């Protein structure tokens, strides 16, 4: 479970190292930064979408409970 995020965070390190070896420091930093952003988007975006869906579900449940309570005369 912990190995997957560690492996994903190693991607920018390898990308930066390869670019640094071939093209120099500026290219290495650019490759590492760009791939780090790509990994963050690939990992973080599904979690953000899941969180948004859970919030929407909770809001719908709360609204349904309020309607039910109002019908009961509470």
HUSULVEN-V814146 format. One record per residue. N is the residue number from 1. PSI is psi in degrees with one decimal (* if undefined). OMEGA is omega in whole degrees, -180 to 180 (* if undefined). BURIAL is 1 if it has 9 or more other C-alpha atoms within 8 Angstrom, else 0. Layout:
n=N psi=PSI omega=OMEGA burial=BURIAL
n=N psi=PSI omega=OMEGA burial=BURIAL
//
This chain:
n=1 psi=-40.6 omega=-179 burial=0
n=2 psi=-23.3 omega=-175 burial=0
n=3 psi=-33.3 omega=-177 burial=0
n=4 psi=-49.8 omega=177 burial=0
n=5 psi=-35.2 omega=178 burial=0
n=6 psi=-42.8 omega=178 burial=0
n=7 psi=-39.5 omega=179 burial=0
n=8 psi=-34.4 omega=178 burial=0
n=9 psi=-15.2 omega=176 burial=1
n=10 psi=-18.8 omega=-180 burial=0
n=11 psi=-49.2 omega=179 burial=1
n=12 psi=-33.5 omega=179 burial=1
n=13 psi=-47.0 omega=180 burial=1
n=14 psi=-41.4 omega=179 burial=1
n=15 psi=-42.8 omega=178 burial=1
n=16 psi=-39.1 omega=-180 burial=1
n=17 psi=-41.8 omega=179 burial=1
n=18 psi=-45.0 omega=180 burial=1
n=19 psi=-37.3 omega=178 burial=1
n=20 psi=-42.7 omega=-179 burial=1
n=21 psi=-34.3 omega=-177 burial=0
n=22 psi=-37.8 omega=-169 burial=0
n=23 psi=-8.5 omega=177 burial=1
n=24 psi=-179.0 omega=-173 burial=1
n=25 psi=-45.5 omega=-176 burial=0
n=26 psi=-44.3 omega=179 burial=0
n=27 psi=-35.7 omega=179 burial=1
n=28 psi=-44.0 omega=178 burial=1
n=29 psi=-39.8 omega=179 burial=1
n=30 psi=-43.4 omega=180 burial=1
n=31 psi=-41.0 omega=180 burial=1
n=32 psi=-43.7 omega=179 burial=1
n=33 psi=-44.2 omega=-180 burial=1
n=34 psi=-42.8 omega=180 burial=1
n=35 psi=-28.7 omega=176 burial=1
n=36 psi=-42.7 omega=177 burial=1
n=37 psi=-40.4 omega=179 burial=0
n=38 psi=-40.8 omega=178 burial=0
n=39 psi=-42.0 omega=179 burial=1
n=40 psi=-41.8 omega=178 burial=1
n=41 psi=-42.6 omega=-178 burial=0
n=42 psi=-33.9 omega=-178 burial=0
n=43 psi=-41.3 omega=-173 burial=0
n=44 psi=-33.5 omega=-176 burial=0
n=45 psi=-46.2 omega=177 burial=1
n=46 psi=-36.7 omega=178 burial=0
n=47 psi=-38.7 omega=178 burial=0
n=48 psi=-40.2 omega=178 burial=0
n=49 psi=-39.5 omega=177 burial=0
n=50 psi=-41.5 omega=178 burial=0
n=51 psi=-41.1 omega=178 burial=0
n=52 psi=-40.9 omega=179 burial=0
n=53 psi=-39.3 omega=179 burial=0
n=54 psi=-39.4 omega=178 burial=0
n=55 psi=-41.7 omega=179 burial=0
n=56 psi=-40.6 omega=178 burial=0
n=57 psi=-42.8 omega=179 burial=0
n=58 psi=-39.5 omega=179 burial=0
n=59 psi=-39.9 omega=177 burial=0
n=60 psi=-40.5 omega=179 burial=0
n=61 psi=-40.0 omega=179 burial=0
n=62 psi=-39.2 omega=178 burial=0
n=63 psi=-40.0 omega=178 burial=0
n=64 psi=-39.8 omega=178 burial=0
n=65 psi=-38.9 omega=179 burial=0
n=66 psi=-41.0 omega=178 burial=0
n=67 psi=-42.2 omega=179 burial=0
n=68 psi=-42.1 omega=179 burial=0
n=69 psi=-37.2 omega=-180 burial=1
n=70 psi=-37.4 omega=178 burial=0
n=71 psi=-32.3 omega=179 burial=0
n=72 psi=-13.5 omega=179 burial=0
n=73 psi=20.6 omega=-178 burial=0
n=74 psi=* omega=* burial=0
//
